[in-house]
């Protein structure tokens, strides 16, 4: 397929048109009509959807109604039809769908900014999730143009509030690195497998295994993980099944403590951490008592303070 050229001027005009017709700036400033903002971000594509996902985890920056609307960008994005998905898989892997999978669900159960997820079974019966990238040419080109436009815009911002800890050029650079890495699924497959080896069975956590041999630059195959988004644990009342014998407050406190302790261990001990732990990537599943295990003890010295974590 020939590479499509996207003019920065044409893309900027498209962005301005979408922002204008949706009264984006006025709505965002006044925190009104969040569904309009979500629709605009979806129309503008992967780079803007990623920004919306980031905002959905920042209640200090946007209102509760915006958080609720932006959370749909974590797992509810317009899906591609099955013929497109089948073509992407077969062109990218060099194998037919029937050769790769014993069965494959045509309808995705989630669609995010970069790809959409389908349930399937490998020939040996292993239940897996197959993440298939949305049409890659449009993404690769538009993302690069968007990031270039963001970089130019940031350079024009001369004023930084006193005491600000936000380095806007660095934010754009990190966003670019994240998006470019996400587009190449072989990188995600390798990272997923390493995260599995480090974290699966650690304390209360289970992590999915990656099937690297079945994956490609545009297709990622991982172990299916049961459970529901952890955001259901924060609902009042909770919208997911809870373990018996514990109060809701104790469950929430235990989960929060485990998440913080595990993240500290990822950063300071493993030096390899999950960089996108939004609620769409964290599932909650009650299991019988005693089915989790303690695998490691982590200790870190900070001056006169010693931090010890049994995990």
N, C-alpha and C positions, 0 to 999 in steps of 0.2 A: 504494500500500500504506500502510495507516495506521501511524503511528508507535507502536511498542510501548514501554510504560513499564516500566522496571526499577527496582524499589524498592531503595534502598541497603541497607535492612534485610534484604530477601529475598536480595540478592546476597551480603551478608556471611554470612548463614546458610548459603548454598550453599558459599561458600569454606571456612567452618569445618567443614562436613560432609565435604567432600572431603579437607581436611587431616587430619581426625580418622580417617576410615575407612582412610586410607593411612598412618597413623602418620608423617605427613610430617615433623614437627619432629624426632622421635626418629631417623628414618632419615637425615635430612639432617645432623643433629648428629654422628652416628656414621659418616656416609658409607657407609651400608649400603643394599642394595636399590635401586640407581639406577634400575632399570627401573620400579619403583613410583613414584618421583618423576617420571619422564618422563610416565607415564600420567596422573598427577594434574595436571601442568601442561597437558597436552593437553585434559583434561576441563574445566579452568578457562578455557580460551580464549586469545585473542590476546595479552592483556596479560601473562599468565603464561608463555606460550610465548616471548614476546620476552625476558622475564627469564631463562628457561632458555637461550636463544641467547646472551645476554650472558655467563652463567656458563660456557658451553662454551668460551669463549675465555680463561678465567681459571684456569690451572693453579695459580696461587698461592692460590686460594681453595677449590678442590675437588680431589678425588682423581682419579687417572688413570681409574678405572672410571667415575666420574661424568662426566668429560670425554667419554669414549667414548659413554656413553648420551645425554648432552645434545646431542652433535653430531648425533644423528638428528633433532633439532628444526630443524636448519638446512635440511633438504630432504626430511624424511619426516613429514608431518602428514596426518591423515585427510583423504581427498579427497571432493569433491562429485561426485554422479553427473552424467552427460552432459546430461540434460534440464535440470538446474539451471544448468549452465555455458552451454548454448545460450540459455536464457531470459535470463540475465544479459547476455550479449553483445548479443543482439538488442534488449533493452529499453534498454540503456545507449547503444548506438551508433545506433539507429534504422535499422539495416540487417540483412538476413538473413545467416546464416552463409555461404550460397552466394554472396552478393554480395561479401562481404568476402574470402573465401578460396577458392582453387582446391581445396584439400583441408584437412582438419582432423582431427588424431588425437583420438579420443574419450577415450582414457586419458591422464591427465597423467603426465609423467615426474618431476614433483616437486610437493610440496604443502607450503607453509610457513604461517606464522601468519596472514598476511593474504590470500594467494591461492594458486592452483595454476597450474602451467605446462604448456601443451600445445604440441606442434610443429605447424606448419602451413606452407602456401605461399600467398603472395599471388597474385593473378591473373596477374602477370607472371613467376611462377616463383620469386621470392625466398623463400628458406627463412627462416622467422621463428619466434620463440617468443611465444606469446600467454599473458600472465599474467591470469588471471580472478579477481576478488575473490570470496572466500567471501561468503555472504549478508550484505549490508551493514547491514541494520537491526540485526541482533543485535550485530554488531561495534561499530557507532557508539555504540549505547546502553551496552553492557557496558563498553567501553573507558572511556567517560566516568565511569561509576560506579566502576570499579576505580581509576582515577586519583584520583578524589575520596577514596576510602577510603584509598589509599596516602598521600595528602597529610595526611589527618587522623591516620593512624598515625604518620607522621614527626614531626608537631607534638608528639606525646605523648612522643617520645624526648628526654628532657632531658639525658641524659649522652652526651658525645662524648669518646672516649678522647684523652688528651693526645697531641699531635703528629699527630692524624689529619688526613689530607688529603682525606677524603671529606666532601663537603657533601651530606648526604642530601636536603634539600629541593631542591637544584639537580639532583641525580640524577633525582628524580621529575619535576621540571619538564622536563628534557631528554627523559626517556622519553616523557612526554606529547606533546611537540612532535614527536618522531620518529614515534610511532604515528599521530597525527593527519595528519601529512604523508603517511605510507605509505598511509593509507586513501583519499586523493584521488590517483588514478593519473595525472591530468593533470600534477600537480606532479612526479611521478617521471619522466614522459615528457620533460618539459622539462629536468629535471636530467640525465637519461640522455643526451639529445642534446648538452647542453653538455659533459658529461664526455667524450663521444665526440669532439667537435671539439677538445678540449684534449689528449687522451691517445692517440687512435688513431694508431698508427705511431710513437709516442715510445719510442725504445729497443726493448726486447723486447716492448712491450705492444700489444695490440689491444683495442679497446673496441667494444661493440655500438652500432650506430646505432638510434635510436628512430624509429618511424614515427608521428609525432604525429597526422597526419590520420586514421589508422586507430584511434587510441587514444581513450579516454574516461575519465570519472572512475572507472570500475570495470573497465576493460579496458586493458592495456598491451601494445603490439605492438613487439617489438624484433628486431633481426637475430639469427639463430641463431649461436652461437659454439661451435665444436667444442672438444674437450678433456675432461680429467677433473679433478676436484677436486684442488687442490694438496696436500691432506692425504695423497694417495697418494705424494707425493714424500718424506714424512716416515716412511713405513712402513719396516719392516726385515724383508725386502727391500721396495723400492718396488713399488707395485701398478699403476704406469702406465708407458707407453713412455718411454724415455729417449733423448736424442740420442747418437749414437755419437762416439767420439773424446775424450770427457771422462770424468773420474772422477766417481763419485757425490758425493764431497766437493766437487769443483769446481762441479758443477751446483747443489748446495744453496747453496754460498757465493755463487755468481753470482746466483741467484734472490733470495736474501735481500738482497744488496747492492742489486739493482735495485729491489726493493720499497721499501726504506728511502729510497733516493735519489729515487724517483718520488714517494713520499709527502711528502718534504720539499719537493719542487718544487710539488706540489699545494697545500701549506699556505702556503709563503712566496712563491711566484712567481704561481701561478694564483689563489690565495686562493679556491679551490673544490676541495674534496677529497671522496673517497669515505669516507663516515662509517660504513660497515658492512662492512669488508673481512674478514669471517670466511671460513673455507675453502670454504664453500658458494658464495661469490661470486667465487672466484679459480680459474680453470682453467689447466691446464698442457698445452701442446701442442708437441712437438718440431717445428721447422721447418728447412728447409735453411739452411746457413750463408750469411750475406749477405742474408737476406730481411728483416732488421730494419734500422732506420736510425737515425742520430743526427740529431736535429732541432733541439735547443736547447742553449744553455749558460746555466746559472743561477748567479748570484753574489749572496751576501748577506753583509753586514758585521755582525759581532757584537762591538762594542767593538774590540779589537785583533786579533780573529780574522776572517779572510775565508774563507767557505765557498764553494767552487766545485764545481759539478757539471756534467760533460759528459754529456748524456743523449740 
